[in-house]
Each structure stands twice: as structure tokens, then as C-alpha cells.
């Protein structure tokens, strides 16, 4: 493991905060997986475990008035945005206290106040929505930047091309972040991508590009920050490909037999959490301190689980509510 | 009272609304420099500039998505599809994004967006450019579906659609763009979900919308000479639907025919027919009938196109048969 040692107390505390967020995501999802296996969570459950450094690093490059558009694998992005685990877990349980009042579920976390513009379930469909949010920022002459997460599978759908082309010709303040975890459900990238490096497609739109490994959280933050600042200066969008890996299957129902144990083990050695912990220790943080942090987070997750479990289901009167918005 | 064409009425509605609200913009292929493929946006680029009348490349899925995203953060887009035939490549954004955004977010994201453009069949445009899709969109909860038949209605309904906080499918009739009618000079709106009796009668109710109104009106004139009195209900919007207007008319006439431009199978007329038999069954003296486009893609050949489309004669024949 090549490690970068945090140089000063500021970068240590920064990394410690990133570590806290990544552990929060991991423990949140481990609890969700447990709840799913005993039938407390229904539908699809796509876990982010292994990819934490991408969401945490990217979102750390934003200000609170920037916007985030996410995919069906949205738990990590929502937690990295700072959303409280209670309403997120409650959403997974389909409860009235959920972040989308139980109407959304795992794939549809939304928080308007936090500018968390949704998890979206149709692969790639949300790429042009992100361009649209960026379009609105430009239209209203606000300096917000939108970042849009998607997988390498989404890079093959028409919406990717149309969204990037429109964003490029209009120089919209948006950063497209391709989280390449190398499998679109069960289809490996070599069977789906004519050109393996998704970021190279930026050339087709005369767009800035970047390509990074996604296991080092501060590196992700630094690279995304460059793109966010470029967008904020009005210099247009960037396509960033972040190479990462999901340790679980595509969803809870996927045993992931299409990949080898050796491959999984090799990636687990690059676990972004392990890496960050190692770097923190090199930076002078005692292991006991990190253990304590993990216990605190586990307590927080246990509380979220409890909150979700004891929250009421949505009232039946909600069934017909929200189909249409109230009049202007 | 001014005499305006259907396209002029639509243009006036958009211009007036955009003058009032800077959050409204118009986007689509050729809406700006070309002045609109069907000239509905004529003159708007000069008036509002390129920031608000925005030409796009050919990429319906992309710019429909831009519209939806921008509506999530408070803009009020009018997205023009050059024709509704092309909307099919954007249908994911319309149904999976626009129609469901407010619901799946638990009410956090109203969707004040209008998708509008030319629809309907005819003009020898053949299979891919000649079809009526209102039934497809009316199928989906979360959308409003508006189909005006006259310049007066087009103006009032478009203004209401623009002001609505929900995604509205506003289907203009390509064949009617040049048609003329009286439009009051005073500003007005027509609430979505309010149909209108376009002609009073006592023997039979024709339920219709958009261009099919002209077939119904023509048939009513033919039948009047034969002593048959036809009442015409113009729904104007399919979602929301003015159900009571239909029922009150059927209670009076005891017979109903739905006249529509679209295909028969799973068409909106089937829904209306169901509602009538479900809610005013005891008033019916005859099963509800339908006059639709034939159950085939549109042919280019002039005679086959004529045969495929609904017509006044087919409406009149259906009614004569029902009254025999």
C-alpha cells in the first residue's frame, strides 16, 4: 500500500473527518444489509460498500449551495452530503419519517434543503437532469455547481451523450463523475465499453477530463475540486472517471458469480477505509482513538435502525398525496 | 374580439406569460432563429433573447431532461417538441422523471414544466410523422394532458398549463395551426379539467377533443338535416377529466360516441366508454360507440390515409346505426 502521510494537524483532522464519513456509510449499509436479509427493507438494495472514498471525496469539494445528483446507489452520497442517518434508514424501511416520506425507498433519496437532488433509478436518465440543474444556475446567474454521479454502465446510454453534449455547448457548471466499478450489474466493462477509459469520451465534447483511482479520499477531493472550480469560473463541465470497486454484488440479490474471489480480494486490499485508517495512524492518531470513533458511529447507526424500526408507516391518506403538486 | 389563428393564440399566450415571469423560458429545436418549425414561436427570440428562447441540437431526451432538472430548482420551462412523434425518444424523461418527481420525493419537487408541440395525424406524412399520442401520456398519473381544439381554448389552456405546478403534456393539432377563431382581447385563462359543450343537442352525445372536434361538428351539421340533434362535449383536457360534463350530457341524450384521432386499442376513448357505462349505465339506450383511427400505422397513399382517419361520414354513419 502506497501511503501518503498527512502533513499537518489540519490535514490530519480533515482526513479524520473523511474517515468518519466513510465509516458511517459502511456501517449504515451493513445495517441496511442486515435489515434487508430479515425482510425489514424491501425492493432493491444497491450497496456502496467499497466506493466510499468517491462520494466522500467528491462531495467534500462542494459548498452547501452546490447540487448533487445521484444514482440508484445513493446512500453513500446522501450521507457524505451530511444527511442524518435516521431519515435515510427510515426511508429504507418505508416509514413516514423517511427522507422521501416513504414514497422513494433505497433508490430515491431526496432532500431539497440539502440540495440533494435525488437518487434516480433509470441508468443514465439523470445525467441530463444534472445538466438541467446546472442550466438553471447559469440562467439565474447563481454560482452553484452541480455534480452528477453515475456508473460506467450509464456511459453507454444515449442520455449520457446528449447530456454531455448540451452541457459542453452551453458551458454549464456541472461535473460528471463516472464511478467506474467495472461491472454494469453482471456485465464487465470489457464487454460493454468500446474504449475502456470512459474519461476519454470527454474529447468528443471538447470537454475537460480527468481520471483517478478512487481509493484515496483526499486525492478524489483534490481532483474534483479542480473541476468544480473550473465549472464555477464559467469554464464549463468536466468528465471525471474514478476507478473504484463494489465489494458486494450489484444489489442484495446478486451473489456476483461473474467475478473471481481473487479479483475481489485484490480490491479489498485497496479498501479506502483501511487506507485512510493506516494514513491516520501514520499521522499520529492512536488506534484506540479510531476504534472509539467506530464505536460511536456504530451507536449512531444502531439508533438510526431503532428510529426506522419504531417509526410509523405513512398514513394511508398519503397514497394519493403528492401525485400532483398544489396550485401555484 | 380578435380573429386569431390557433398558432397566433398559442404565441400570444406564451409571450404574455413570459413577459410576466422571468423564470419561464422556451426551449426546443428551431424555436429561436428559425422562428419555430410551425412558427408558433415567431418573433419570440427578438422579444426575449437567446437566454430565454433557446435553440437546441436534435436531442429530445437531453433537452427534456434539461427542462426537468431546471424545473427542480424553480425555473418554469416550456419545452417544445417539434412534433410529438419525436417525444418518444424523451418519454423516459417525461414519465420516469417529470411525472414522478413530486411523488417519489414525498412532495419536495413540484414540476412546473410544459411539454408542447404539434401532434395528430394527416397531411400525408406517413407512419412516423402522423400519429396521436395523448392516450399514451394520459395513461400516466402525475401528468396533465391538454388537447385544445380552437384558438380561444388554445390560448386560455396554454396560459393555465404554464402557470400549473405540474408537468403538462400540451398537444397542439398540427392540422389546426392555421385555423382561425375568435379570441377575446381581454386576458383570460381556462382551468385545466373544464370541458365545454361546443354544441347543444338532445339525441346523442359526441365526446371529443382536439382536431376530432371538427369531425364531430361536421357530422352534427349533416345529421341536423336528417332531424338528428347532436350534442358535442369537447373535453379540452384528458387529465384532469371533466367527467360530470360527460355524464350530464349522456343523462339527457341517452347515447354516446367517442370520436378521437388515435388508435382504438387501449385508447383514451376506451376509458371514457368505461366511465360512462360505470357511472350512468341506467341512462344508456345503446352501448357506447367509438370512432377512431383504424388500427394500423398511417399509410402515405392519399386514399388509404383518408380511409384510416376518423371522418364526419364515419361519425354520421355510426350515429345513424345507433338510432335505427
Boltz contact constraints between the chains, C-beta under 6 A:
constraints:
  - contact:
      token1: [A, 100]
      token2: [B, 105]
      max_distance: 6.0
  - contact:
      token1: [A, 100]
      token2: [B, 106]
      max_distance: 6.0
  - contact:
      token1: [A, 101]
      token2: [B, 106]
      max_distance: 6.0
  - contact:
      token1: [A, 103]
      token2: [B, 103]
      max_distance: 6.0
  - contact:
      token1: [A, 103]
      token2: [B, 104]
      max_distance: 6.0
  - contact:
      token1: [A, 103]
      token2: [B, 106]
      max_distance: 6.0
  - contact:
      token1: [A, 104]
      token2: [B, 104]
      max_distance: 6.0
  - contact:
      token1: [A, 108]
      token2: [B, 104]
      max_distance: 6.0
  - contact:
      token1: [A, 110]
      token2: [B, 105]
      max_distance: 6.0
  - contact:
      token1: [A, 110]
      token2: [B, 108]
      max_distance: 6.0
  - contact:
      token1: [A, 112]
      token2: [B, 108]
      max_distance: 6.0
  - contact:
      token1: [A, 122]
      token2: [B, 92]
      max_distance: 6.0
  - contact:
      token1: [A, 122]
      token2: [B, 96]
      max_distance: 6.0
  - contact:
      token1: [A, 125]
      token2: [B, 92]
      max_distance: 6.0
  - contact:
      token1: [A, 125]
      token2: [B, 96]
      max_distance: 6.0
  - contact:
      token1: [A, 128]
      token2: [B, 62]
      max_distance: 6.0
  - contact:
      token1: [A, 128]
      token2: [B, 65]
      max_distance: 6.0
  - contact:
      token1: [A, 128]
      token2: [B, 66]
      max_distance: 6.0
  - contact:
      token1: [A, 129]
      token2: [B, 65]
      max_distance: 6.0
  - contact:
      token1: [A, 129]
      token2: [B, 68]
      max_distance: 6.0
  - contact:
      token1: [A, 129]
      token2: [B, 69]
      max_distance: 6.0
  - contact:
      token1: [A, 131]
      token2: [B, 66]
      max_distance: 6.0
  - contact:
      token1: [A, 132]
      token2: [B, 65]
      max_distance: 6.0
  - contact:
      token1: [A, 132]
      token2: [B, 66]
      max_distance: 6.0
  - contact:
      token1: [A, 132]
      token2: [B, 68]
      max_distance: 6.0
  - contact:
      token1: [A, 132]
      token2: [B, 69]
      max_distance: 6.0
  - contact:
      token1: [A, 132]
      token2: [B, 70]
      max_distance: 6.0
  - contact:
      token1: [A, 133]
      token2: [B, 69]
      max_distance: 6.0
  - contact:
      token1: [A, 133]
      token2: [B, 73]
      max_distance: 6.0
  - contact:
      token1: [A, 135]
      token2: [B, 66]
      max_distance: 6.0
  - contact:
      token1: [A, 135]
      token2: [B, 70]
      max_distance: 6.0
  - contact:
      token1: [A, 136]
      token2: [B, 70]
      max_distance: 6.0
  - contact:
      token1: [A, 136]
      token2: [B, 73]
      max_distance: 6.0
  - contact:
      token1: [A, 136]
      token2: [B, 75]
      max_distance: 6.0
  - contact:
      token1: [A, 158]
      token2: [B, 61]
      max_distance: 6.0
  - contact:
      token1: [A, 159]
      token2: [B, 61]
      max_distance: 6.0
  - contact:
      token1: [A, 162]
      token2: [B, 59]
      max_distance: 6.0
  - contact:
      token1: [A, 162]
      token2: [B, 61]
      max_distance: 6.0
  - contact:
      token1: [A, 162]
      token2: [B, 62]
      max_distance: 6.0
  - contact:
      token1: [A, 163]
      token2: [B, 62]
      max_distance: 6.0
  - contact:
      token1: [A, 166]
      token2: [B, 62]
      max_distance: 6.0
  - contact:
      token1: [A, 322]
      token2: [B, 102]
      max_distance: 6.0
  - contact:
      token1: [A, 322]
      token2: [B, 103]
      max_distance: 6.0
  - contact:
      token1: [A, 322]
      token2: [B, 107]
      max_distance: 6.0
  - contact:
      token1: [A, 323]
      token2: [B, 103]
      max_distance: 6.0
  - contact:
      token1: [A, 323]
      token2: [B, 141]
      max_distance: 6.0
  - contact:
      token1: [A, 323]
      token2: [B, 142]
      max_distance: 6.0
  - contact:
      token1: [A, 324]
      token2: [B, 166]
      max_distance: 6.0
  - contact:
      token1: [A, 325]
      token2: [B, 102]
      max_distance: 6.0
  - contact:
      token1: [A, 325]
      token2: [B, 110]
      max_distance: 6.0
  - contact:
      token1: [A, 325]
      token2: [B, 165]
      max_distance: 6.0
  - contact:
      token1: [A, 325]
      token2: [B, 166]
      max_distance: 6.0
  - contact:
      token1: [A, 328]
      token2: [B, 163]
      max_distance: 6.0
  - contact:
      token1: [A, 328]
      token2: [B, 165]
      max_distance: 6.0
